[in-house]
Amino acid sequence: MRYPILFSILLLLSTSCNKNKFATTPSLKFKSVNTTQLYNQQLLQFTLSFTDKEGDLTDSIYVNENVPGCPGSNFEQLFPLPAFPTSKNQQGDITVTFGYNVSGYSSISPKCQKNDTAVFRFVLRDKAHNASDTISSPPVILYY
């Protein structure tokens, strides 16, 4: 009698631990930022990881810069994703890069004639209009 109960418990544990990490709604996680103190002529690079069950991500990621205490300085933009092969149960990394007076990159700089402390937020959407949770960066100081 003990063995069928033990077998049932082991079966239940083995099936519950094998959860699929891919969901219909895209998942987005913050991995890293190359610096939290940005000076003129430097790049700011965010690395994010994603998963998507259907592999149907849109062609861009939503980015919002929030600078508390500096009215009118916040920006929102769609940052283009590079073309990549799609497949079911897709996962990978996304790098979002801004340049502080660096040509060839999306521009970023202090807006209030002083050092800005900004937090960046990111959202990823798929073609079925499912949106990931909003993730935030640590505070980044943009030196004037």
LINHU-V828594 format. One record per backbone hydrogen bond with DSSP energy under -0.5 kcal/mol. NH is the residue of the N-H (numbers start at 1). CO is the residue of the C=O. If there is no record, write none. Layout:
# LINHU-V828594
{{NH,CO} {NH,CO}}
This chain:
# LINHU-V828594
{{5,1} {6,2} {7,3} {8,4} {9,5} {10,6} {11,7} {12,8} {13,9} {14,10} {15,11} {16,12} {17,13} {18,15} {27,51} {29,49} {31,47} {32,47} {34,45} {38,141} {41,100} {42,39} {44,98} {45,43} {46,96} {47,32} {48,46} {48,94} {49,29} {50,92} {51,27} {52,90} {53,23} {58,125} {61,79} {62,123} {63,77} {64,121} {65,75} {66,64} {66,119} {67,65} {68,66} {70,67} {73,70} {75,65} {77,63} {79,61} {79,77} {80,78} {81,59} {89,53} {90,52} {92,50} {94,48} {96,46} {96,94} {97,95} {98,44} {99,106} {100,42} {101,99} {103,101} {105,102} {106,97} {108,99} {116,142} {118,116} {118,140} {119,66} {121,64} {122,135} {123,62} {125,60} {126,130} {127,56} {129,126} {132,124} {135,122} {137,120} {140,118} {141,36} {142,116} {142,140} {143,38} {143,141}}
